[in-house]
C-alpha cells in the first residue's frame, strides 16, 4: 500500500472523529476526486477532497469546477506547504471564493 493511501486513511479517521461531534458523517466516494461526501442526517451537504503532493493536476480542477457548478460545497484538504501554490491556482481558475481550503502537516517530536 502506498504512503499516500496510508496518509489519506489517517486523515479520514481524524476527520470522522471531528465531524461526529457535530452530528455529521463521512462516506467514501466511489469515483474520486473528491474523496469524501459529508452527510448530515442522510443528506449530502458537501464534499472533501484530500490532496497529497503528487495529486495536483488539471483533471482534478475540472472535477472541482463541475462539483461547484452543481451547487455543492467543496473543502480541499492539502499539505500545509502546498497552500500558497493551490490558492494561486484556485484564484487563476476563478474558484478561490467558492471553495474552503484546509491544511494538514505531520510533526514528529523526538526526545
NORHU-V730253 format. One record per residue. RES is the residue in three letters. PSI is psi in whole degrees, 0 to 359 (NA if undefined). Layout:
{{RES:PSI} {RES:PSI}}
//
This chain:
{{UNK:138} {UNK:160} {UNK:324} {UNK:321} {UNK:318} {UNK:318} {UNK:315} {UNK:318} {UNK:318} {UNK:315} {UNK:320} {UNK:317} {UNK:313} {UNK:321} {UNK:317} {UNK:319} {UNK:322} {UNK:317} {UNK:334} {UNK:333} {UNK:335} {UNK:24} {UNK:37} {UNK:155} {UNK:161} {UNK:143} {UNK:135} {UNK:140} {UNK:138} {UNK:320} {UNK:82} {UNK:162} {UNK:161} {UNK:167} {UNK:325} {UNK:150} {UNK:132} {UNK:124} {UNK:143} {UNK:115} {UNK:39} {UNK:353} {UNK:139} {UNK:124} {UNK:356} {UNK:182} {UNK:152} {UNK:130} {UNK:116} {UNK:123} {UNK:135} {UNK:171} {UNK:328} {UNK:357} {UNK:12} {UNK:112} {UNK:163} {UNK:327} {UNK:321} {UNK:319} {UNK:321} {UNK:322} {UNK:323} {UNK:315} {UNK:317} {UNK:315} {UNK:314} {UNK:321} {UNK:336} {UNK:359} {UNK:14} {UNK:150} {UNK:139} {UNK:131} {UNK:127} {UNK:125} {UNK:119} {UNK:165} {UNK:141} {UNK:320} {UNK:349} {UNK:359} {UNK:314} {UNK:315} {UNK:314} {UNK:321} {UNK:317} {UNK:318} {UNK:319} {UNK:320} {UNK:317} {UNK:322} {UNK:356} {UNK:25} {UNK:354} {UNK:320} {UNK:357} {UNK:352} {UNK:158} {UNK:139} {UNK:126} {UNK:158} {UNK:161} {UNK:153} {UNK:149} {UNK:124} {UNK:129} {UNK:131} {UNK:119} {UNK:146} {UNK:NA}}
//
